[in-house]
Each structure stands twice: as C-alpha cells, then as structure tokens.
Amino acid sequence: MQTLNNFASDYAGDIDFYVVSFDEDAGVIEDYIAEHDYRGFIAAQPVGTMLADLEIVRQSSMMALNAHGLILHRQTKGDATEWPSYLDQLTENPNAAPLQGDAEQQKEQRQRDIQLPS
C-alpha cells in the first residue's frame, strides 16, 4: 500500500483504490488510511462471497479490475512498481482486458498461492 500511495494521486478521479481487509472492519482501515495520509484510497468491507469469487487466497492481494469487473492484473507478492503501466491501460481504456499470457501466469500464481499458508 505504501508503494501504491506513491502514484495513486496521479490517477485521482480516474481510478478508485479500494482497501479490503480479511479481519478488520472498514472503520479500522479508514483510520489507518487517515493516519498515514494515504490519498485516493477507499476502505471497504468484503461482501458475501466476494473474496472467494475473486479467488483471494492470500493477504496483500492486489488487483486491477476494468469497468466490467474483469481482472486486468493480479499480484499477490512483490513490489508495485509495475502498477502504473496497468493503471495507464485502465485510464486509456476502462474496458482493457489482460493479455492471454498474463491471464495464464496469474492463474498459475493463484494455484501456487492456494498451496501456501497465508
């Protein structure tokens, strides 16, 4: 979240950044966002089967969804320095879709993540 904060303000008005916690309510997340002066982040609660539907199996999962809810990019570890390229794609085309190779790579990563303890 710290790395995302470095460039989130560049996309203000174009892209919303939602922070969803496994085990804390949105109020705690809102306080954390305010305490660290993160701008452009919105605290949200997981609803119903949202985490399962999005196949979130590890903490610190980050994903970029297009205007129709299709996952353009998913990342469960590593740094966020590549995110501006994905966010630029969404800014240029809110309906951007992942390249086939990217989608397959993300699926393989999720399969590995499922086998690891969170």
Biopython code that builds the backbone (N, CA, C, O; Angstrom):
import numpy as np
from Bio.PDB.StructureBuilder import StructureBuilder

atoms = [
    (1, "MET", "N", (0.831, -1.183, 0.000)),
    (1, "MET", "CA", (0.000, 0.000, 0.000)),
    (1, "MET", "C", (0.875, 1.247, 0.000)),
    (1, "MET", "O", (0.508, 2.265, -0.587)),
    (2, "GLN", "N", (2.019, 1.172, 0.649)),
    (2, "GLN", "CA", (2.908, 2.327, 0.669)),
    (2, "GLN", "C", (3.406, 2.665, -0.730)),
    (2, "GLN", "O", (3.447, 3.835, -1.109)),
    (3, "THR", "N", (3.785, 1.644, -1.501)),
    (3, "THR", "CA", (4.273, 1.893, -2.850)),
    (3, "THR", "C", (3.145, 2.402, -3.730)),
    (3, "THR", "O", (3.351, 3.322, -4.522)),
    (4, "LEU", "N", (1.952, 1.821, -3.608)),
    (4, "LEU", "CA", (0.811, 2.301, -4.379)),
    (4, "LEU", "C", (0.527, 3.767, -4.073)),
    (4, "LEU", "O", (0.154, 4.530, -4.963)),
    (5, "ASN", "N", (0.701, 4.154, -2.826)),
    (5, "ASN", "CA", (0.437, 5.531, -2.437)),
    (5, "ASN", "C", (1.333, 6.507, -3.187)),
    (5, "ASN", "O", (0.948, 7.655, -3.405)),
    (6, "ASN", "N", (2.525, 6.066, -3.584)),
    (6, "ASN", "CA", (3.454, 6.950, -4.286)),
    (6, "ASN", "C", (2.893, 7.456, -5.612)),
    (6, "ASN", "O", (3.263, 8.541, -6.061)),
    (7, "PHE", "N", (2.013, 6.694, -6.239)),
    (7, "PHE", "CA", (1.481, 7.140, -7.522)),
    (7, "PHE", "C", (-0.042, 7.173, -7.592)),
    (7, "PHE", "O", (-0.592, 7.548, -8.628)),
    (8, "ALA", "N", (-0.732, 6.796, -6.532)),
    (8, "ALA", "CA", (-2.198, 6.774, -6.550)),
    (8, "ALA", "C", (-2.776, 8.150, -6.863)),
    (8, "ALA", "O", (-3.771, 8.250, -7.581)),
    (9, "SER", "N", (-2.175, 9.200, -6.341)),
    (9, "SER", "CA", (-2.716, 10.543, -6.578)),
    (9, "SER", "C", (-2.645, 10.928, -8.059)),
    (9, "SER", "O", (-3.403, 11.785, -8.513)),
    (10, "ASP", "N", (-1.732, 10.295, -8.816)),
    (10, "ASP", "CA", (-1.641, 10.573, -10.250)),
    (10, "ASP", "C", (-2.893, 10.117, -10.997)),
    (10, "ASP", "O", (-3.148, 10.566, -12.115)),
    (11, "TYR", "N", (-3.672, 9.229, -10.382)),
    (11, "TYR", "CA", (-4.851, 8.671, -11.036)),
    (11, "TYR", "C", (-6.151, 9.130, -10.378)),
    (11, "TYR", "O", (-7.216, 8.572, -10.641)),
    (12, "ALA", "N", (-6.060, 10.145, -9.523)),
    (12, "ALA", "CA", (-7.241, 10.663, -8.835)),
    (12, "ALA", "C", (-8.303, 11.066, -9.853)),
    (12, "ALA", "O", (-8.010, 11.734, -10.844)),
    (13, "GLY", "N", (-9.521, 10.656, -9.598)),
    (13, "GLY", "CA", (-10.616, 10.967, -10.495)),
    (13, "GLY", "C", (-10.791, 9.962, -11.616)),
    (13, "GLY", "O", (-11.862, 9.891, -12.219)),
    (14, "ASP", "N", (-9.760, 9.184, -11.905)),
    (14, "ASP", "CA", (-9.837, 8.181, -12.969)),
    (14, "ASP", "C", (-9.981, 6.770, -12.429)),
    (14, "ASP", "O", (-10.705, 5.951, -12.995)),
    (15, "ILE", "N", (-9.289, 6.487, -11.328)),
    (15, "ILE", "CA", (-9.248, 5.137, -10.770)),
    (15, "ILE", "C", (-9.477, 5.208, -9.261)),
    (15, "ILE", "O", (-8.913, 6.063, -8.579)),
    (16, "ASP", "N", (-10.304, 4.306, -8.753)),
    (16, "ASP", "CA", (-10.530, 4.204, -7.308)),
    (16, "ASP", "C", (-9.683, 3.070, -6.756)),
    (16, "ASP", "O", (-9.589, 2.004, -7.365)),
    (17, "PHE", "N", (-9.069, 3.299, -5.604)),
    (17, "PHE", "CA", (-8.268, 2.288, -4.921)),
    (17, "PHE", "C", (-9.037, 1.856, -3.678)),
    (17, "PHE", "O", (-9.237, 2.646, -2.755)),
    (18, "TYR", "N", (-9.468, 0.595, -3.663)),
    (18, "TYR", "CA", (-10.216, 0.064, -2.533)),
    (18, "TYR", "C", (-9.291, -0.797, -1.679)),
    (18, "TYR", "O", (-8.492, -1.578, -2.197)),
    (19, "VAL", "N", (-9.412, -0.641, -0.372)),
    (19, "VAL", "CA", (-8.645, -1.447, 0.571)),
    (19, "VAL", "C", (-9.653, -2.311, 1.321)),
    (19, "VAL", "O", (-10.542, -1.798, 2.000)),
    (20, "VAL", "N", (-9.506, -3.616, 1.191)),
    (20, "VAL", "CA", (-10.417, -4.565, 1.820)),
    (20, "VAL", "C", (-9.590, -5.442, 2.743)),
    (20, "VAL", "O", (-8.551, -5.968, 2.346)),
    (21, "SER", "N", (-10.056, -5.597, 3.981)),
    (21, "SER", "CA", (-9.319, -6.404, 4.949)),
    (21, "SER", "C", (-10.020, -7.724, 5.209)),
    (21, "SER", "O", (-11.248, -7.804, 5.212)),
    (22, "PHE", "N", (-9.217, -8.760, 5.427)),
    (22, "PHE", "CA", (-9.746, -10.065, 5.817)),
    (22, "PHE", "C", (-10.401, -10.008, 7.193)),
    (22, "PHE", "O", (-11.449, -10.611, 7.421)),
    (23, "ASP", "N", (-9.766, -9.273, 8.107)),
    (23, "ASP", "CA", (-10.172, -9.392, 9.508)),
    (23, "ASP", "C", (-10.398, -8.075, 10.247)),
    (23, "ASP", "O", (-10.577, -8.083, 11.465)),
    (24, "GLU", "N", (-10.395, -6.967, 9.553)),
    (24, "GLU", "CA", (-10.663, -5.694, 10.204)),
    (24, "GLU", "C", (-11.790, -4.997, 9.468)),
    (24, "GLU", "O", (-11.905, -5.088, 8.246)),
    (25, "ASP", "N", (-12.631, -4.288, 10.240)),
    (25, "ASP", "CA", (-13.730, -3.617, 9.557)),
    (25, "ASP", "C", (-13.244, -2.343, 8.878)),
    (25, "ASP", "O", (-12.128, -1.881, 9.117)),
    (26, "ALA", "N", (-14.085, -1.794, 8.045)),
    (26, "ALA", "CA", (-13.712, -0.637, 7.235)),
    (26, "ALA", "C", (-13.319, 0.561, 8.094)),
    (26, "ALA", "O", (-12.483, 1.363, 7.677)),
    (27, "GLY", "N", (-13.904, 0.700, 9.289)),
    (27, "GLY", "CA", (-13.559, 1.814, 10.173)),
    (27, "GLY", "C", (-12.094, 1.789, 10.583)),
    (27, "GLY", "O", (-11.441, 2.832, 10.620)),
    (28, "VAL", "N", (-11.578, 0.613, 10.890)),
    (28, "VAL", "CA", (-10.163, 0.474, 11.262)),
    (28, "VAL", "C", (-9.283, 0.831, 10.070)),
    (28, "VAL", "O", (-8.264, 1.505, 10.223)),
    (29, "ILE", "N", (-9.675, 0.383, 8.896)),
    (29, "ILE", "CA", (-8.915, 0.683, 7.683)),
    (29, "ILE", "C", (-8.977, 2.179, 7.380)),
    (29, "ILE", "O", (-7.966, 2.769, 6.998)),
    (30, "GLU", "N", (-10.137, 2.798, 7.541)),
    (30, "GLU", "CA", (-10.260, 4.249, 7.327)),
    (30, "GLU", "C", (-9.309, 5.006, 8.241)),
    (30, "GLU", "O", (-8.652, 5.955, 7.813)),
    (31, "ASP", "N", (-9.236, 4.588, 9.500)),
    (31, "ASP", "CA", (-8.321, 5.240, 10.447)),
    (31, "ASP", "C", (-6.871, 5.075, 9.997)),
    (31, "ASP", "O", (-6.085, 6.020, 10.078)),
    (32, "TYR", "N", (-6.518, 3.895, 9.530)),
    (32, "TYR", "CA", (-5.152, 3.629, 9.055)),
    (32, "TYR", "C", (-4.827, 4.510, 7.847)),
    (32, "TYR", "O", (-3.742, 5.086, 7.761)),
    (33, "ILE", "N", (-5.768, 4.607, 6.928)),
    (33, "ILE", "CA", (-5.578, 5.438, 5.740)),
    (33, "ILE", "C", (-5.362, 6.894, 6.144)),
    (33, "ILE", "O", (-4.464, 7.559, 5.628)),
    (34, "ALA", "N", (-6.187, 7.386, 7.067)),
    (34, "ALA", "CA", (-6.066, 8.773, 7.519)),
    (34, "ALA", "C", (-4.757, 8.993, 8.276)),
    (34, "ALA", "O", (-4.085, 10.006, 8.084)),
    (35, "GLU", "N", (-4.401, 8.049, 9.129)),
    (35, "GLU", "CA", (-3.179, 8.170, 9.935)),
    (35, "GLU", "C", (-1.933, 8.270, 9.061)),
    (35, "GLU", "O", (-0.997, 9.000, 9.387)),
    (36, "HIS", "N", (-1.924, 7.546, 7.965)),
    (36, "HIS", "CA", (-0.763, 7.541, 7.065)),
    (36, "HIS", "C", (-0.909, 8.517, 5.906)),
    (36, "HIS", "O", (-0.050, 8.577, 5.027)),
    (37, "ASP", "N", (-2.008, 9.288, 5.906)),
    (37, "ASP", "CA", (-2.258, 10.306, 4.895)),
    (37, "ASP", "C", (-2.246, 9.731, 3.480)),
    (37, "ASP", "O", (-1.744, 10.362, 2.549)),
    (38, "TYR", "N", (-2.808, 8.520, 3.327)),
    (38, "TYR", "CA", (-2.949, 7.931, 2.002)),
    (38, "TYR", "C", (-4.109, 8.636, 1.309)),
    (38, "TYR", "O", (-5.196, 8.750, 1.874)),
    (39, "ARG", "N", (-3.883, 9.102, 0.107)),
    (39, "ARG", "CA", (-4.916, 9.821, -0.634)),
    (39, "ARG", "C", (-5.448, 8.947, -1.771)),
    (39, "ARG", "O", (-4.689, 8.252, -2.446)),
    (40, "GLY", "N", (-6.762, 8.998, -1.968)),
    (40, "GLY", "CA", (-7.377, 8.252, -3.059)),
    (40, "GLY", "C", (-7.730, 6.817, -2.713)),
    (40, "GLY", "O", (-8.157, 6.058, -3.583)),
    (41, "PHE", "N", (-7.556, 6.432, -1.443)),
    (41, "PHE", "CA", (-7.879, 5.067, -1.026)),
    (41, "PHE", "C", (-9.227, 5.051, -0.317)),
    (41, "PHE", "O", (-9.545, 5.958, 0.453)),
    (42, "ILE", "N", (-10.010, 4.021, -0.581)),
    (42, "ILE", "CA", (-11.341, 3.879, -0.013)),
    (42, "ILE", "C", (-11.386, 2.575, 0.772)),
    (42, "ILE", "O", (-11.072, 1.514, 0.234)),
    (43, "ALA", "N", (-11.772, 2.650, 2.039)),
    (43, "ALA", "CA", (-11.909, 1.438, 2.851)),
    (43, "ALA", "C", (-13.221, 0.751, 2.488)),
    (43, "ALA", "O", (-14.249, 1.405, 2.311)),
    (44, "ALA", "N", (-13.175, -0.572, 2.379)),
    (44, "ALA", "CA", (-14.371, -1.335, 2.013)),
    (44, "ALA", "C", (-14.411, -2.638, 2.792)),
    (44, "ALA", "O", (-13.379, -3.160, 3.213)),
    (45, "GLN", "N", (-15.606, -3.147, 2.972)),
    (45, "GLN", "CA", (-15.819, -4.436, 3.638)),
    (45, "GLN", "C", (-16.049, -5.500, 2.574)),
    (45, "GLN", "O", (-16.732, -5.237, 1.585)),
    (46, "PRO", "N", (-15.491, -6.702, 2.755)),
    (46, "PRO", "CA", (-15.848, -7.775, 1.825)),
    (46, "PRO", "C", (-17.330, -8.110, 2.004)),
    (46, "PRO", "O", (-17.825, -8.166, 3.129)),
    (47, "VAL", "N", (-18.019, -8.329, 0.915)),
    (47, "VAL", "CA", (-19.451, -8.598, 0.954)),
    (47, "VAL", "C", (-19.704, -10.020, 0.477)),
    (47, "VAL", "O", (-19.233, -10.427, -0.585)),
    (48, "GLY", "N", (-20.451, -10.765, 1.271)),
    (48, "GLY", "CA", (-20.840, -12.118, 0.880)),
    (48, "GLY", "C", (-19.637, -12.976, 0.520)),
    (48, "GLY", "O", (-18.720, -13.151, 1.323)),
    (49, "THR", "N", (-19.653, -13.498, -0.674)),
    (49, "THR", "CA", (-18.598, -14.408, -1.117)),
    (49, "THR", "C", (-17.551, -13.697, -1.984)),
    (49, "THR", "O", (-16.856, -14.329, -2.779)),
    (50, "MET", "N", (-17.451, -12.374, -1.817)),
    (50, "MET", "CA", (-16.563, -11.587, -2.663)),
    (50, "MET", "C", (-15.135, -12.125, -2.696)),
    (50, "MET", "O", (-14.561, -12.264, -3.777)),
    (51, "LEU", "N", (-14.553, -12.429, -1.546)),
    (51, "LEU", "CA", (-13.164, -12.900, -1.509)),
    (51, "LEU", "C", (-13.024, -14.230, -2.252)),
    (51, "LEU", "O", (-12.062, -14.430, -2.994)),
    (52, "ALA", "N", (-13.967, -15.121, -2.058)),
    (52, "ALA", "CA", (-13.925, -16.407, -2.769)),
    (52, "ALA", "C", (-14.157, -16.208, -4.264)),
    (52, "ALA", "O", (-13.488, -16.833, -5.088)),
    (53, "ASP", "N", (-15.104, -15.337, -4.615)),
    (53, "ASP", "CA", (-15.404, -15.092, -6.028)),
    (53, "ASP", "C", (-14.190, -14.517, -6.757)),
    (53, "ASP", "O", (-13.954, -14.840, -7.921)),
    (54, "LEU", "N", (-13.427, -13.674, -6.081)),
    (54, "LEU", "CA", (-12.233, -13.082, -6.685)),
    (54, "LEU", "C", (-10.995, -13.962, -6.503)),
    (54, "LEU", "O", (-9.892, -13.592, -6.905)),
    (55, "GLU", "N", (-11.197, -15.136, -5.888)),
    (55, "GLU", "CA", (-10.114, -16.096, -5.655)),
    (55, "GLU", "C", (-8.960, -15.466, -4.874)),
    (55, "GLU", "O", (-7.790, -15.658, -5.204)),
    (56, "ILE", "N", (-9.313, -14.711, -3.832)),
    (56, "ILE", "CA", (-8.297, -14.123, -2.966)),
    (56, "ILE", "C", (-7.964, -15.151, -1.902)),
    (56, "ILE", "O", (-8.802, -15.493, -1.067)),
    (57, "VAL", "N", (-6.736, -15.638, -1.939)),
    (57, "VAL", "CA", (-6.332, -16.696, -1.024)),
    (57, "VAL", "C", (-5.184, -16.266, -0.114)),
    (57, "VAL", "O", (-4.788, -17.013, 0.781)),
    (58, "ARG", "N", (-4.658, -15.091, -0.334)),
    (58, "ARG", "CA", (-3.545, -14.600, 0.483)),
    (58, "ARG", "C", (-3.774, -13.141, 0.826)),
    (58, "ARG", "O", (-4.405, -12.389, 0.084)),
    (59, "GLN", "N", (-3.238, -12.768, 1.978)),
    (59, "GLN", "CA", (-3.264, -11.353, 2.322)),
    (59, "GLN", "C", (-2.363, -10.600, 1.361)),
    (59, "GLN", "O", (-1.499, -11.193, 0.715)),
    (60, "SER", "N", (-2.562, -9.317, 1.269)),
    (60, "SER", "CA", (-1.811, -8.438, 0.376)),
    (60, "SER", "C", (-2.011, -8.801, -1.091)),
    (60, "SER", "O", (-1.081, -8.710, -1.893)),
    (61, "SER", "N", (-3.201, -9.201, -1.430)),
    (61, "SER", "CA", (-3.544, -9.413, -2.835)),
    (61, "SER", "C", (-3.939, -8.069, -3.417)),
    (61, "SER", "O", (-4.700, -7.317, -2.808)),
    (62, "MET", "N", (-3.423, -7.774, -4.593)),
    (62, "MET", "CA", (-3.774, -6.538, -5.266)),
    (62, "MET", "C", (-4.287, -6.903, -6.650)),
    (62, "MET", "O", (-3.727, -7.774, -7.315)),
    (63, "MET", "N", (-5.345, -6.243, -7.080)),
    (63, "MET", "CA", (-5.836, -6.494, -8.421)),
    (63, "MET", "C", (-6.382, -5.216, -9.036)),
    (63, "MET", "O", (-6.884, -4.325, -8.350)),
    (64, "ALA", "N", (-6.264, -5.164, -10.342)),
    (64, "ALA", "CA", (-6.815, -4.063, -11.126)),
    (64, "ALA", "C", (-7.988, -4.632, -11.911)),
    (64, "ALA", "O", (-7.818, -5.548, -12.715)),
    (65, "LEU", "N", (-9.168, -4.093, -11.679)),
    (65, "LEU", "CA", (-10.373, -4.549, -12.372)),
    (65, "LEU", "C", (-10.803, -3.490, -13.373)),
    (65, "LEU", "O", (-10.740, -2.293, -13.093)),
    (66, "ASN", "N", (-11.241, -3.941, -14.539)),
    (66, "ASN", "CA", (-11.711, -2.975, -15.526)),
    (66, "ASN", "C", (-13.137, -2.551, -15.192)),
    (66, "ASN", "O", (-13.686, -2.954, -14.166)),
    (67, "ALA", "N", (-13.731, -1.739, -16.056)),
    (67, "ALA", "CA", (-15.060, -1.184, -15.805)),
    (67, "ALA", "C", (-16.141, -2.249, -15.683)),
    (67, "ALA", "O", (-17.205, -1.983, -15.123)),
    (68, "HIS", "N", (-15.890, -3.447, -16.196)),
    (68, "HIS", "CA", (-16.872, -4.530, -16.131)),
    (68, "HIS", "C", (-16.526, -5.572, -15.071)),
    (68, "HIS", "O", (-17.164, -6.622, -14.998)),
    (69, "GLY", "N", (-15.526, -5.286, -14.256)),
    (69, "GLY", "CA", (-15.146, -6.205, -13.192)),
    (69, "GLY", "C", (-14.209, -7.313, -13.628)),
    (69, "GLY", "O", (-13.930, -8.214, -12.837)),
    (70, "LEU", "N", (-13.716, -7.282, -14.848)),
    (70, "LEU", "CA", (-12.753, -8.266, -15.333)),
    (70, "LEU", "C", (-11.376, -7.910, -14.775)),
    (70, "LEU", "O", (-10.963, -6.751, -14.828)),
    (71, "ILE", "N", (-10.680, -8.889, -14.251)),
    (71, "ILE", "CA", (-9.373, -8.637, -13.653)),
    (71, "ILE", "C", (-8.337, -8.444, -14.751)),
    (71, "ILE", "O", (-8.040, -9.359, -15.519)),
    (72, "LEU", "N", (-7.794, -7.232, -14.806)),
    (72, "LEU", "CA", (-6.744, -6.915, -15.763)),
    (72, "LEU", "C", (-5.405, -7.433, -15.264)),
    (72, "LEU", "O", (-4.616, -7.979, -16.035)),
    (73, "HIS", "N", (-5.151, -7.259, -13.969)),
    (73, "HIS", "CA", (-3.881, -7.699, -13.389)),
    (73, "HIS", "C", (-4.106, -8.077, -11.938)),
    (73, "HIS", "O", (-4.898, -7.449, -11.237)),
    (74, "ARG", "N", (-3.403, -9.106, -11.494)),
    (74, "ARG", "CA", (-3.482, -9.584, -10.113)),
    (74, "ARG", "C", (-2.054, -9.796, -9.636)),
    (74, "ARG", "O", (-1.199, -10.290, -10.371)),
    (75, "GLN", "N", (-1.815, -9.410, -8.386)),
    (75, "GLN", "CA", (-0.488, -9.599, -7.801)),
    (75, "GLN", "C", (-0.654, -9.954, -6.336)),
    (75, "GLN", "O", (-1.398, -9.295, -5.610)),
    (76, "THR", "N", (0.035, -10.991, -5.904)),
    (76, "THR", "CA", (-0.062, -11.399, -4.507)),
    (76, "THR", "C", (1.232, -11.193, -3.746)),
    (76, "THR", "O", (1.270, -11.379, -2.530)),
    (77, "LYS", "N", (2.279, -10.816, -4.432)),
    (77, "LYS", "CA", (3.531, -10.544, -3.739)),
    (77, "LYS", "C", (4.391, -9.673, -4.644)),
    (77, "LYS", "O", (4.024, -9.414, -5.790)),
    (78, "GLY", "N", (5.506, -9.230, -4.147)),
    (78, "GLY", "CA", (6.393, -8.386, -4.934)),
    (78, "GLY", "C", (6.086, -6.914, -4.731)),
    (78, "GLY", "O", (5.249, -6.545, -3.907)),
    (79, "ASP", "N", (6.769, -6.089, -5.488)),
    (79, "ASP", "CA", (6.543, -4.657, -5.332)),
    (79, "ASP", "C", (5.521, -4.168, -6.352)),
    (79, "ASP", "O", (5.135, -4.895, -7.267)),
    (80, "ALA", "N", (5.104, -2.957, -6.179)),
    (80, "ALA", "CA", (4.028, -2.410, -7.007)),
    (80, "ALA", "C", (4.544, -1.467, -8.086)),
    (80, "ALA", "O", (3.758, -0.710, -8.655)),
    (81, "THR", "N", (5.829, -1.489, -8.381)),
    (81, "THR", "CA", (6.374, -0.532, -9.338)),
    (81, "THR", "C", (5.848, -0.726, -10.754)),
    (81, "THR", "O", (5.898, 0.207, -11.555)),
    (82, "GLU", "N", (5.342, -1.920, -11.087)),
    (82, "GLU", "CA", (4.805, -2.142, -12.426)),
    (82, "GLU", "C", (3.364, -1.669, -12.562)),
    (82, "GLU", "O", (2.818, -1.643, -13.665)),
    (83, "TRP", "N", (2.753, -1.297, -11.453)),
    (83, "TRP", "CA", (1.329, -0.948, -11.484)),
    (83, "TRP", "C", (0.985, 0.257, -12.345)),
    (83, "TRP", "O", (-0.082, 0.251, -12.959)),
    (84, "PRO", "N", (1.819, 1.295, -12.434)),
    (84, "PRO", "CA", (1.429, 2.415, -13.302)),
    (84, "PRO", "C", (1.133, 1.994, -14.738)),
    (84, "PRO", "O", (0.258, 2.583, -15.372)),
    (85, "SER", "N", (1.828, 1.001, -15.267)),
    (85, "SER", "CA", (1.546, 0.579, -16.643)),
    (85, "SER", "C", (0.136, -0.002, -16.750)),
    (85, "SER", "O", (-0.551, 0.237, -17.743)),
    (86, "TYR", "N", (-0.307, -0.763, -15.743)),
    (86, "TYR", "CA", (-1.667, -1.314, -15.765)),
    (86, "TYR", "C", (-2.701, -0.215, -15.537)),
    (86, "TYR", "O", (-3.761, -0.212, -16.162)),
    (87, "LEU", "N", (-2.390, 0.706, -14.651)),
    (87, "LEU", "CA", (-3.320, 1.799, -14.375)),
    (87, "LEU", "C", (-3.432, 2.727, -15.581)),
    (87, "LEU", "O", (-4.507, 3.257, -15.862)),
    (88, "ASP", "N", (-2.325, 2.925, -16.292)),
    (88, "ASP", "CA", (-2.372, 3.704, -17.536)),
    (88, "ASP", "C", (-3.295, 3.036, -18.558)),
    (88, "ASP", "O", (-4.051, 3.711, -19.256)),
    (89, "GLN", "N", (-3.225, 1.702, -18.638)),
    (89, "GLN", "CA", (-4.103, 0.970, -19.566)),
    (89, "GLN", "C", (-5.563, 1.223, -19.225)),
    (89, "GLN", "O", (-6.384, 1.455, -20.112)),
    (90, "LEU", "N", (-5.888, 1.176, -17.916)),
    (90, "LEU", "CA", (-7.273, 1.386, -17.493)),
    (90, "LEU", "C", (-7.714, 2.829, -17.706)),
    (90, "LEU", "O", (-8.878, 3.085, -18.012)),
    (91, "THR", "N", (-6.791, 3.768, -17.545)),
    (91, "THR", "CA", (-7.118, 5.167, -17.771)),
    (91, "THR", "C", (-7.421, 5.401, -19.250)),
    (91, "THR", "O", (-8.355, 6.123, -19.599)),
    (92, "GLU", "N", (-6.624, 4.784, -20.106)),
    (92, "GLU", "CA", (-6.826, 4.926, -21.557)),
    (92, "GLU", "C", (-8.048, 4.151, -22.045)),
    (92, "GLU", "O", (-8.771, 4.611, -22.928)),
    (93, "ASN", "N", (-8.273, 2.965, -21.461)),
    (93, "ASN", "CA", (-9.384, 2.113, -21.879)),
    (93, "ASN", "C", (-9.968, 1.415, -20.655)),
    (93, "ASN", "O", (-9.441, 0.392, -20.219)),
    (94, "PRO", "N", (-11.045, 1.954, -20.097)),
    (94, "PRO", "CA", (-11.643, 1.342, -18.899)),
    (94, "PRO", "C", (-12.073, -0.106, -19.089)),
    (94, "PRO", "O", (-12.327, -0.808, -18.111)),
    (95, "ASN", "N", (-12.158, -0.563, -20.342)),
    (95, "ASN", "CA", (-12.546, -1.948, -20.632)),
    (95, "ASN", "C", (-11.348, -2.822, -20.981)),
    (95, "ASN", "O", (-11.522, -3.920, -21.509)),
    (96, "ALA", "N", (-10.140, -2.355, -20.695)),
    (96, "ALA", "CA", (-8.931, -3.114, -21.028)),
    (96, "ALA", "C", (-9.017, -4.519, -20.450)),
    (96, "ALA", "O", (-9.527, -4.719, -19.347)),
    (97, "ALA", "N", (-8.519, -5.475, -21.197)),
    (97, "ALA", "CA", (-8.518, -6.876, -20.765)),
    (97, "ALA", "C", (-7.079, -7.374, -20.723)),
    (97, "ALA", "O", (-6.223, -6.859, -21.442)),
    (98, "PRO", "N", (-6.808, -8.370, -19.886)),
    (98, "PRO", "CA", (-5.435, -8.889, -19.802)),
    (98, "PRO", "C", (-5.026, -9.597, -21.086)),
    (98, "PRO", "O", (-5.858, -10.156, -21.801)),
    (99, "LEU", "N", (-3.750, -9.561, -21.357)),
    (99, "LEU", "CA", (-3.224, -10.360, -22.452)),
    (99, "LEU", "C", (-3.345, -11.824, -22.053)),
    (99, "LEU", "O", (-3.295, -12.133, -20.862)),
    (100, "GLN", "N", (-3.499, -12.723, -22.995)),
    (100, "GLN", "CA", (-3.685, -14.144, -22.693)),
    (100, "GLN", "C", (-2.546, -14.679, -21.823)),
    (100, "GLN", "O", (-2.804, -15.405, -20.863)),
    (101, "GLY", "N", (-1.308, -14.342, -22.133)),
    (101, "GLY", "CA", (-0.175, -14.818, -21.341)),
    (101, "GLY", "C", (-0.232, -14.335, -19.907)),
    (101, "GLY", "O", (0.112, -15.075, -18.986)),
    (102, "ASP", "N", (-0.669, -13.088, -19.708)),
    (102, "ASP", "CA", (-0.791, -12.534, -18.359)),
    (102, "ASP", "C", (-1.843, -13.296, -17.561)),
    (102, "ASP", "O", (-1.631, -13.624, -16.394)),
    (103, "ALA", "N", (-2.975, -13.575, -18.198)),
    (103, "ALA", "CA", (-4.051, -14.288, -17.516)),
    (103, "ALA", "C", (-3.598, -15.679, -17.090)),
    (103, "ALA", "O", (-3.888, -16.108, -15.973)),
    (104, "GLU", "N", (-2.895, -16.383, -17.960)),
    (104, "GLU", "CA", (-2.402, -17.722, -17.626)),
    (104, "GLU", "C", (-1.376, -17.667, -16.496)),
    (104, "GLU", "O", (-1.394, -18.507, -15.596)),
    (105, "GLN", "N", (-0.491, -16.689, -16.544)),
    (105, "GLN", "CA", (0.526, -16.543, -15.498)),
    (105, "GLN", "C", (-0.131, -16.251, -14.148)),
    (105, "GLN", "O", (0.287, -16.789, -13.123)),
    (106, "GLN", "N", (-1.148, -15.408, -14.149)),
    (106, "GLN", "CA", (-1.856, -15.106, -12.907)),
    (106, "GLN", "C", (-2.562, -16.345, -12.363)),
    (106, "GLN", "O", (-2.573, -16.571, -11.153)),
    (107, "LYS", "N", (-3.146, -17.139, -13.239)),
    (107, "LYS", "CA", (-3.819, -18.367, -12.812)),
    (107, "LYS", "C", (-2.823, -19.335, -12.178)),
    (107, "LYS", "O", (-3.118, -19.939, -11.148)),
    (108, "GLU", "N", (-1.660, -19.485, -12.778)),
    (108, "GLU", "CA", (-0.631, -20.359, -12.218)),
    (108, "GLU", "C", (-0.171, -19.851, -10.854)),
    (108, "GLU", "O", (0.054, -20.646, -9.942)),
    (109, "GLN", "N", (-0.028, -18.533, -10.706)),
    (109, "GLN", "CA", (0.378, -17.963, -9.415)),
    (109, "GLN", "C", (-0.683, -18.238, -8.354)),
    (109, "GLN", "O", (-0.341, -18.565, -7.218)),
    (110, "ARG", "N", (-1.975, -18.109, -8.705)),
    (110, "ARG", "CA", (-3.041, -18.391, -7.737)),
    (110, "ARG", "C", (-2.990, -19.839, -7.296)),
    (110, "ARG", "O", (-3.196, -20.133, -6.118)),
    (111, "GLN", "N", (-2.720, -20.750, -8.221)),
    (111, "GLN", "CA", (-2.621, -22.169, -7.870)),
    (111, "GLN", "C", (-1.486, -22.406, -6.883)),
    (111, "GLN", "O", (-1.632, -23.195, -5.949)),
    (112, "ARG", "N", (-0.352, -21.729, -7.083)),
    (112, "ARG", "CA", (0.771, -21.856, -6.128)),
    (112, "ARG", "C", (0.379, -21.240, -4.780)),
    (112, "ARG", "O", (0.706, -21.791, -3.729)),
    (113, "ASP", "N", (-0.321, -20.099, -4.806)),
    (113, "ASP", "CA", (-0.703, -19.422, -3.582)),
    (113, "ASP", "C", (-1.668, -20.276, -2.754)),
    (113, "ASP", "O", (-1.600, -20.276, -1.525)),
    (114, "ILE", "N", (-2.554, -20.993, -3.419)),
    (114, "ILE", "CA", (-3.516, -21.827, -2.709)),
    (114, "ILE", "C", (-2.792, -22.883, -1.866)),
    (114, "ILE", "O", (-3.287, -23.290, -0.815)),
    (115, "GLN", "N", (-1.648, -23.309, -2.322)),
    (115, "GLN", "CA", (-0.903, -24.356, -1.633)),
    (115, "GLN", "C", (-0.060, -23.823, -0.474)),
    (115, "GLN", "O", (0.458, -24.607, 0.322)),
    (116, "LEU", "N", (0.083, -22.510, -0.372)),
    (116, "LEU", "CA", (0.907, -21.904, 0.678)),
    (116, "LEU", "C", (0.040, -21.419, 1.830)),
    (116, "LEU", "O", (-1.088, -20.982, 1.605)),
    (117, "PRO", "N", (0.537, -21.487, 3.048)),
    (117, "PRO", "CA", (-0.242, -20.915, 4.163)),
    (117, "PRO", "C", (-0.237, -19.388, 4.055)),
    (117, "PRO", "O", (0.762, -18.800, 3.640)),
    (118, "SER", "N", (-1.337, -18.752, 4.423)),
    (118, "SER", "CA", (-1.422, -17.282, 4.374)),
    (118, "SER", "C", (-0.695, -16.675, 5.542)),
    (118, "SER", "O", (-0.654, -15.452, 5.675)),
]
sb = StructureBuilder()
sb.init_structure("model")
sb.init_model(0)
sb.init_chain("A")
sb.init_seg("    ")
for serial, (resi, resn, name, xyz) in enumerate(atoms, 1):
    if name == "N":
        sb.init_residue(resn, " ", resi, " ")
    sb.init_atom(name, np.array(xyz, "f"), 0.0, 1.0, " ", f" {name:<3s}", serial, name[0])
structure = sb.get_structure()
